[in-house]
């Protein structure tokens, strides 16, 4: 049984849907006060209102582009005004538009790197004073197996951003440690979310068949890892990455799964 997270102030970027919504819901169900952040004002407001009704903790919305420094500063200010500080930052925002290198424009590359990687730096930097002040600050970064471990055609920009996040986490851990702040990453595998909802059943079954546990992950699988990294029991863990993929990256070949 882990220590209570009730009353903690938590920011979840990319929190209006998918993995981010799952993380926000998990913290709110533990009694934490959550600020969820997304670009779409209407979408994030609806998600916050729904979770505020369903969960034990309070949930508030903030419309912001976390790739922009001014928006990130406003996000932090909103969370501090609403809940008195920041205890946990979940840097989860990410986009993954598929485009092969031959067709990719510089603007395509820059958009993904800004949303996925630049935002991680901006959010950590802006939240640092408040995470230090609380005396038990936690940063949890949603990376991926794609980039650090695997690759897939059309996702070179996404893969670079996710590998870059892990490099950032390792050095940031050293810089944040004297402030009493830990920073760790979660590397999801194939998680059933809005991004996969439009794919055919046949394709989803093929994806599941390539995973030793024979199923796609769900948002609560990632949320559980986030809750662990935020807990007092994880206070001596920093600069690490936890793969949550059902064993997807383990087999050398598909035949190895059923051998």
BALOBA-1460 file (C-alpha; in Angstrom, 3 decimals):
// residues 259
<rec num="1" residu="x" x="0.000" y="0.000" z="0.000"/>
<rec num="2" residu="x" x="1.575" y="3.275" z="-1.091"/>
<rec num="3" residu="x" x="1.385" y="6.519" z="0.840"/>
<rec num="4" residu="x" x="-1.520" y="8.846" z="0.089"/>
<rec num="5" residu="x" x="-1.350" y="11.404" z="-2.726"/>
<rec num="6" residu="x" x="-4.441" y="13.228" z="-1.448"/>
<rec num="7" residu="x" x="-4.135" y="16.979" z="-1.621"/>
<rec num="8" residu="x" x="-1.110" y="16.987" z="-3.924"/>
<rec num="9" residu="x" x="-1.149" y="19.508" z="-6.758"/>
<rec num="10" residu="x" x="-0.536" y="17.737" z="-10.071"/>
<rec num="11" residu="x" x="-0.153" y="19.089" z="-13.611"/>
<rec num="12" residu="x" x="-0.826" y="16.722" z="-16.519"/>
<rec num="13" residu="x" x="-0.008" y="18.081" z="-19.971"/>
<rec num="14" residu="x" x="-1.835" y="16.522" z="-22.899"/>
<rec num="15" residu="x" x="-4.463" y="15.635" z="-20.317"/>
<rec num="16" residu="x" x="-7.689" y="15.975" z="-22.281"/>
<rec num="17" residu="x" x="-7.651" y="12.471" z="-23.805"/>
<rec num="18" residu="x" x="-5.773" y="9.190" z="-24.127"/>
<rec num="19" residu="x" x="-2.899" y="8.424" z="-21.789"/>
<rec num="20" residu="x" x="-2.944" y="11.926" z="-20.320"/>
<rec num="21" residu="x" x="-6.610" y="11.674" z="-19.384"/>
<rec num="22" residu="x" x="-5.922" y="8.290" z="-17.797"/>
<rec num="23" residu="x" x="-3.073" y="9.732" z="-15.742"/>
<rec num="24" residu="x" x="-5.186" y="12.703" z="-14.655"/>
<rec num="25" residu="x" x="-8.065" y="10.428" z="-13.646"/>
<rec num="26" residu="x" x="-5.772" y="8.157" z="-11.629"/>
<rec num="27" residu="x" x="-4.327" y="11.055" z="-9.636"/>
<rec num="28" residu="x" x="-7.758" y="12.610" z="-9.093"/>
<rec num="29" residu="x" x="-9.112" y="9.257" z="-7.898"/>
<rec num="30" residu="x" x="-6.329" y="9.265" z="-5.295"/>
<rec num="31" residu="x" x="-7.581" y="12.632" z="-4.044"/>
<rec num="32" residu="x" x="-4.957" y="14.785" z="-5.778"/>
<rec num="33" residu="x" x="-5.876" y="18.185" z="-7.205"/>
<rec num="34" residu="x" x="-5.163" y="18.085" z="-10.918"/>
<rec num="35" residu="x" x="-4.629" y="20.743" z="-13.571"/>
<rec num="36" residu="x" x="-5.082" y="19.196" z="-17.002"/>
<rec num="37" residu="x" x="-3.587" y="21.022" z="-19.955"/>
<rec num="38" residu="x" x="-4.300" y="20.831" z="-23.684"/>
<rec num="39" residu="x" x="-4.477" y="23.124" z="-26.710"/>
<rec num="40" residu="x" x="-8.220" y="22.715" z="-27.264"/>
<rec num="41" residu="x" x="-10.029" y="24.875" z="-24.737"/>
<rec num="42" residu="x" x="-13.422" y="23.217" z="-25.237"/>
<rec num="43" residu="x" x="-12.037" y="19.683" z="-25.076"/>
<rec num="44" residu="x" x="-9.904" y="20.215" z="-21.991"/>
<rec num="45" residu="x" x="-12.741" y="22.047" z="-20.225"/>
<rec num="46" residu="x" x="-15.131" y="19.142" z="-20.829"/>
<rec num="47" residu="x" x="-12.607" y="16.554" z="-19.661"/>
<rec num="48" residu="x" x="-11.877" y="18.560" z="-16.503"/>
<rec num="49" residu="x" x="-15.585" y="18.993" z="-15.754"/>
<rec num="50" residu="x" x="-16.247" y="15.266" z="-16.222"/>
<rec num="51" residu="x" x="-13.345" y="14.195" z="-14.004"/>
<rec num="52" residu="x" x="-14.206" y="16.785" z="-11.378"/>
<rec num="53" residu="x" x="-17.633" y="15.141" z="-11.098"/>
<rec num="54" residu="x" x="-16.312" y="11.567" z="-11.071"/>
<rec num="55" residu="x" x="-13.227" y="11.736" z="-8.861"/>
<rec num="56" residu="x" x="-12.247" y="12.505" z="-5.277"/>
<rec num="57" residu="x" x="-9.814" y="15.313" z="-6.064"/>
<rec num="58" residu="x" x="-10.492" y="18.614" z="-7.763"/>
<rec num="59" residu="x" x="-9.779" y="18.887" z="-11.492"/>
<rec num="60" residu="x" x="-9.240" y="22.158" z="-13.335"/>
<rec num="61" residu="x" x="-8.627" y="22.907" z="-17.018"/>
<rec num="62" residu="x" x="-5.957" y="25.042" z="-18.637"/>
<rec num="63" residu="x" x="-5.842" y="25.703" z="-22.385"/>
<rec num="64" residu="x" x="-2.210" y="26.103" z="-23.420"/>
<rec num="65" residu="x" x="0.322" y="25.187" z="-26.094"/>
<rec num="66" residu="x" x="3.123" y="23.660" z="-24.032"/>
<rec num="67" residu="x" x="5.600" y="24.233" z="-26.851"/>
<rec num="68" residu="x" x="5.324" y="27.978" z="-26.187"/>
<rec num="69" residu="x" x="7.144" y="29.540" z="-23.229"/>
<rec num="70" residu="x" x="4.462" y="32.134" z="-22.436"/>
<rec num="71" residu="x" x="1.727" y="29.489" z="-22.400"/>
<rec num="72" residu="x" x="3.765" y="27.272" z="-20.087"/>
<rec num="73" residu="x" x="4.309" y="30.168" z="-17.672"/>
<rec num="74" residu="x" x="0.555" y="30.764" z="-17.632"/>
<rec num="75" residu="x" x="-0.090" y="27.062" z="-17.059"/>
<rec num="76" residu="x" x="2.160" y="27.055" z="-14.001"/>
<rec num="77" residu="x" x="0.574" y="30.246" z="-12.688"/>
<rec num="78" residu="x" x="-2.909" y="28.761" z="-13.077"/>
<rec num="79" residu="x" x="-1.969" y="25.595" z="-11.165"/>
<rec num="80" residu="x" x="-0.359" y="27.566" z="-8.344"/>
<rec num="81" residu="x" x="-3.319" y="29.949" z="-8.110"/>
<rec num="82" residu="x" x="-5.811" y="27.073" z="-8.052"/>
<rec num="83" residu="x" x="-4.042" y="24.687" z="-5.690"/>
<rec num="84" residu="x" x="-1.347" y="26.646" z="-3.863"/>
<rec num="85" residu="x" x="1.704" y="25.081" z="-5.496"/>
<rec num="86" residu="x" x="2.926" y="22.179" z="-7.627"/>
<rec num="87" residu="x" x="3.935" y="18.773" z="-6.252"/>
<rec num="88" residu="x" x="3.925" y="16.646" z="-9.404"/>
<rec num="89" residu="x" x="4.497" y="17.534" z="-13.066"/>
<rec num="90" residu="x" x="3.449" y="14.917" z="-15.619"/>
<rec num="91" residu="x" x="5.001" y="16.003" z="-18.939"/>
<rec num="92" residu="x" x="2.788" y="13.885" z="-21.136"/>
<rec num="93" residu="x" x="1.878" y="16.045" z="-24.149"/>
<rec num="94" residu="x" x="2.824" y="14.502" z="-27.459"/>
<rec num="95" residu="x" x="1.886" y="14.275" z="-31.128"/>
<rec num="96" residu="x" x="2.766" y="11.577" z="-33.651"/>
<rec num="97" residu="x" x="1.720" y="12.517" z="-37.189"/>
<rec num="98" residu="x" x="3.072" y="9.869" z="-39.543"/>
<rec num="99" residu="x" x="5.263" y="11.135" z="-42.383"/>
<rec num="100" residu="x" x="8.338" y="9.571" z="-43.960"/>
<rec num="101" residu="x" x="11.568" y="11.549" z="-44.158"/>
<rec num="102" residu="x" x="11.349" y="11.978" z="-47.932"/>
<rec num="103" residu="x" x="7.999" y="13.762" z="-47.528"/>
<rec num="104" residu="x" x="8.751" y="15.593" z="-44.276"/>
<rec num="105" residu="x" x="9.104" y="19.373" z="-44.252"/>
<rec num="106" residu="x" x="11.201" y="21.217" z="-41.707"/>
<rec num="107" residu="x" x="7.953" y="22.589" z="-40.262"/>
<rec num="108" residu="x" x="6.702" y="19.007" z="-39.670"/>
<rec num="109" residu="x" x="9.897" y="18.152" z="-37.807"/>
<rec num="110" residu="x" x="9.833" y="21.353" z="-35.762"/>
<rec num="111" residu="x" x="6.196" y="20.913" z="-34.726"/>
<rec num="112" residu="x" x="6.779" y="17.431" z="-33.309"/>
<rec num="113" residu="x" x="10.026" y="18.360" z="-31.564"/>
<rec num="114" residu="x" x="8.389" y="21.460" z="-30.052"/>
<rec num="115" residu="x" x="5.345" y="19.623" z="-28.750"/>
<rec num="116" residu="x" x="7.146" y="16.522" z="-27.509"/>
<rec num="117" residu="x" x="10.662" y="17.576" z="-26.496"/>
<rec num="118" residu="x" x="10.863" y="21.350" z="-26.191"/>
<rec num="119" residu="x" x="7.727" y="21.270" z="-24.040"/>
<rec num="120" residu="x" x="9.380" y="18.876" z="-21.603"/>
<rec num="121" residu="x" x="12.214" y="21.352" z="-21.040"/>
<rec num="122" residu="x" x="9.871" y="24.350" z="-20.822"/>
<rec num="123" residu="x" x="7.507" y="22.695" z="-18.350"/>
<rec num="124" residu="x" x="10.282" y="21.434" z="-16.084"/>
<rec num="125" residu="x" x="12.044" y="24.797" z="-16.044"/>
<rec num="126" residu="x" x="8.855" y="26.735" z="-15.263"/>
<rec num="127" residu="x" x="7.705" y="24.333" z="-12.546"/>
<rec num="128" residu="x" x="11.101" y="23.917" z="-10.841"/>
<rec num="129" residu="x" x="10.745" y="26.672" z="-8.191"/>
<rec num="130" residu="x" x="7.383" y="25.295" z="-7.069"/>
<rec num="131" residu="x" x="8.517" y="21.664" z="-7.141"/>
<rec num="132" residu="x" x="11.490" y="22.653" z="-4.980"/>
<rec num="133" residu="x" x="9.324" y="24.629" z="-2.584"/>
<rec num="134" residu="x" x="7.016" y="21.684" z="-1.897"/>
<rec num="135" residu="x" x="9.998" y="19.640" z="-0.679"/>
<rec num="136" residu="x" x="9.057" y="16.443" z="-2.508"/>
<rec num="137" residu="x" x="8.777" y="17.440" z="-6.155"/>
<rec num="138" residu="x" x="8.219" y="14.816" z="-8.811"/>
<rec num="139" residu="x" x="8.539" y="15.044" z="-12.591"/>
<rec num="140" residu="x" x="7.175" y="12.174" z="-14.673"/>
<rec num="141" residu="x" x="7.837" y="12.220" z="-18.425"/>
<rec num="142" residu="x" x="5.841" y="10.140" z="-20.897"/>
<rec num="143" residu="x" x="8.401" y="8.928" z="-23.424"/>
<rec num="144" residu="x" x="7.928" y="5.819" z="-25.604"/>
<rec num="145" residu="x" x="9.546" y="2.593" z="-26.705"/>
<rec num="146" residu="x" x="9.581" y="4.163" z="-30.200"/>
<rec num="147" residu="x" x="12.911" y="5.920" z="-30.543"/>
<rec num="148" residu="x" x="14.795" y="4.721" z="-27.469"/>
<rec num="149" residu="x" x="14.171" y="1.016" z="-28.258"/>
<rec num="150" residu="x" x="12.291" y="0.541" z="-31.526"/>
<rec num="151" residu="x" x="11.660" y="2.353" z="-34.794"/>
<rec num="152" residu="x" x="8.804" y="2.606" z="-37.273"/>
<rec num="153" residu="x" x="8.628" y="4.169" z="-40.759"/>
<rec num="154" residu="x" x="7.103" y="7.635" z="-40.702"/>
<rec num="155" residu="x" x="7.961" y="8.382" z="-37.095"/>
<rec num="156" residu="x" x="11.562" y="9.588" z="-37.294"/>
<rec num="157" residu="x" x="10.630" y="12.968" z="-35.784"/>
<rec num="158" residu="x" x="8.563" y="11.316" z="-33.043"/>
<rec num="159" residu="x" x="11.310" y="8.775" z="-32.339"/>
<rec num="160" residu="x" x="13.944" y="11.508" z="-32.084"/>
<rec num="161" residu="x" x="11.781" y="13.479" z="-29.645"/>
<rec num="162" residu="x" x="11.168" y="10.465" z="-27.424"/>
<rec num="163" residu="x" x="14.823" y="9.432" z="-27.354"/>
<rec num="164" residu="x" x="15.684" y="13.056" z="-26.627"/>
<rec num="165" residu="x" x="13.361" y="13.058" z="-23.624"/>
<rec num="166" residu="x" x="15.340" y="10.234" z="-22.049"/>
<rec num="167" residu="x" x="18.602" y="12.102" z="-22.560"/>
<rec num="168" residu="x" x="17.043" y="15.150" z="-20.937"/>
<rec num="169" residu="x" x="15.766" y="13.090" z="-17.990"/>
<rec num="170" residu="x" x="19.185" y="11.636" z="-17.196"/>
<rec num="171" residu="x" x="20.955" y="14.980" z="-16.962"/>
<rec num="172" residu="x" x="17.983" y="16.803" z="-15.425"/>
<rec num="173" residu="x" x="17.963" y="14.207" z="-12.632"/>
<rec num="174" residu="x" x="21.453" y="15.310" z="-11.593"/>
<rec num="175" residu="x" x="20.554" y="19.000" z="-11.686"/>
<rec num="176" residu="x" x="17.234" y="18.576" z="-9.872"/>
<rec num="177" residu="x" x="18.492" y="16.251" z="-7.133"/>
<rec num="178" residu="x" x="19.934" y="19.048" z="-4.921"/>
<rec num="179" residu="x" x="16.474" y="20.647" z="-4.998"/>
<rec num="180" residu="x" x="14.837" y="17.473" z="-3.694"/>
<rec num="181" residu="x" x="13.121" y="16.842" z="-7.038"/>
<rec num="182" residu="x" x="13.106" y="13.482" z="-8.808"/>
<rec num="183" residu="x" x="12.496" y="13.005" z="-12.517"/>
<rec num="184" residu="x" x="11.713" y="9.702" z="-14.220"/>
<rec num="185" residu="x" x="10.238" y="8.532" z="-17.511"/>
<rec num="186" residu="x" x="7.644" y="5.996" z="-18.580"/>
<rec num="187" residu="x" x="8.073" y="4.265" z="-21.952"/>
<rec num="188" residu="x" x="4.692" y="2.992" z="-23.149"/>
<rec num="189" residu="x" x="4.356" y="0.372" z="-25.830"/>
<rec num="190" residu="x" x="1.174" y="0.075" z="-27.891"/>
<rec num="191" residu="x" x="-1.538" y="1.652" z="-25.766"/>
<rec num="192" residu="x" x="-5.187" y="1.616" z="-26.839"/>
<rec num="193" residu="x" x="-6.105" y="5.291" z="-27.069"/>
<rec num="194" residu="x" x="-7.739" y="7.831" z="-29.379"/>
<rec num="195" residu="x" x="-4.821" y="7.575" z="-31.802"/>
<rec num="196" residu="x" x="-5.525" y="3.878" z="-32.438"/>
<rec num="197" residu="x" x="-9.325" y="3.992" z="-32.295"/>
<rec num="198" residu="x" x="-9.725" y="4.437" z="-36.069"/>
<rec num="199" residu="x" x="-7.599" y="1.429" z="-36.989"/>
<rec num="200" residu="x" x="-9.273" y="-1.780" z="-38.160"/>
<rec num="201" residu="x" x="-9.970" y="-4.660" z="-35.781"/>
<rec num="202" residu="x" x="-7.739" y="-6.881" z="-37.895"/>
<rec num="203" residu="x" x="-4.804" y="-4.479" z="-37.512"/>
<rec num="204" residu="x" x="-5.351" y="-4.153" z="-33.761"/>
<rec num="205" residu="x" x="-5.447" y="-7.950" z="-33.415"/>
<rec num="206" residu="x" x="-2.173" y="-8.192" z="-35.350"/>
<rec num="207" residu="x" x="-0.612" y="-5.644" z="-33.006"/>
<rec num="208" residu="x" x="-1.830" y="-7.558" z="-29.949"/>
<rec num="209" residu="x" x="-0.469" y="-10.824" z="-31.351"/>
<rec num="210" residu="x" x="3.055" y="-9.342" z="-31.385"/>
<rec num="211" residu="x" x="2.918" y="-8.701" z="-27.620"/>
<rec num="212" residu="x" x="3.743" y="-11.577" z="-25.230"/>
<rec num="213" residu="x" x="0.835" y="-10.649" z="-22.932"/>
<rec num="214" residu="x" x="-1.442" y="-10.815" z="-26.009"/>
<rec num="215" residu="x" x="-3.184" y="-7.485" z="-25.518"/>
<rec num="216" residu="x" x="-2.678" y="-3.803" z="-26.136"/>
<rec num="217" residu="x" x="-2.062" y="-1.692" z="-23.076"/>
<rec num="218" residu="x" x="-4.640" y="0.726" z="-21.690"/>
<rec num="219" residu="x" x="-4.212" y="4.175" z="-20.169"/>
<rec num="220" residu="x" x="-4.491" y="2.901" z="-16.610"/>
<rec num="221" residu="x" x="-1.383" y="0.739" z="-17.168"/>
<rec num="222" residu="x" x="0.635" y="3.913" z="-17.722"/>
<rec num="223" residu="x" x="-1.223" y="5.795" z="-14.988"/>
<rec num="224" residu="x" x="-0.242" y="3.141" z="-12.449"/>
<rec num="225" residu="x" x="3.433" y="3.716" z="-13.233"/>
<rec num="226" residu="x" x="2.937" y="7.475" z="-12.858"/>
<rec num="227" residu="x" x="1.310" y="7.002" z="-9.444"/>
<rec num="228" residu="x" x="4.280" y="4.896" z="-8.354"/>
<rec num="229" residu="x" x="6.864" y="7.478" z="-9.402"/>
<rec num="230" residu="x" x="4.862" y="10.158" z="-7.545"/>
<rec num="231" residu="x" x="4.637" y="8.149" z="-4.325"/>
<rec num="232" residu="x" x="6.856" y="8.634" z="-1.286"/>
<rec num="233" residu="x" x="8.032" y="5.060" z="-1.763"/>
<rec num="234" residu="x" x="9.745" y="6.103" z="-5.027"/>
<rec num="235" residu="x" x="11.645" y="8.990" z="-3.428"/>
<rec num="236" residu="x" x="15.037" y="7.311" z="-4.018"/>
<rec num="237" residu="x" x="14.441" y="6.678" z="-7.724"/>
<rec num="238" residu="x" x="15.516" y="9.330" z="-10.215"/>
<rec num="239" residu="x" x="16.825" y="9.524" z="-13.761"/>
<rec num="240" residu="x" x="15.260" y="6.189" z="-14.677"/>
<rec num="241" residu="x" x="12.934" y="4.937" z="-17.412"/>
<rec num="242" residu="x" x="10.299" y="2.230" z="-16.939"/>
<rec num="243" residu="x" x="9.141" y="0.297" z="-20.010"/>
<rec num="244" residu="x" x="5.421" y="-0.556" z="-19.854"/>
<rec num="245" residu="x" x="4.779" y="-2.584" z="-22.997"/>
<rec num="246" residu="x" x="3.447" y="-6.040" z="-22.116"/>
<rec num="247" residu="x" x="6.810" y="-7.495" z="-23.117"/>
<rec num="248" residu="x" x="6.539" y="-6.154" z="-26.676"/>
<rec num="249" residu="x" x="10.232" y="-5.317" z="-27.006"/>
<rec num="250" residu="x" x="11.491" y="-8.672" z="-25.683"/>
<rec num="251" residu="x" x="11.077" y="-11.281" z="-28.470"/>
<rec num="252" residu="x" x="13.763" y="-11.481" z="-31.144"/>
<rec num="253" residu="x" x="11.112" y="-12.649" z="-33.644"/>
<rec num="254" residu="x" x="7.337" y="-13.097" z="-33.643"/>
<rec num="255" residu="x" x="7.908" y="-16.849" z="-33.653"/>
<rec num="256" residu="x" x="9.595" y="-16.535" z="-30.244"/>
<rec num="257" residu="x" x="6.301" y="-15.569" z="-28.611"/>
<rec num="258" residu="x" x="4.649" y="-18.932" z="-29.236"/>
<rec num="259" residu="x" x="7.770" y="-21.080" z="-29.177"/>
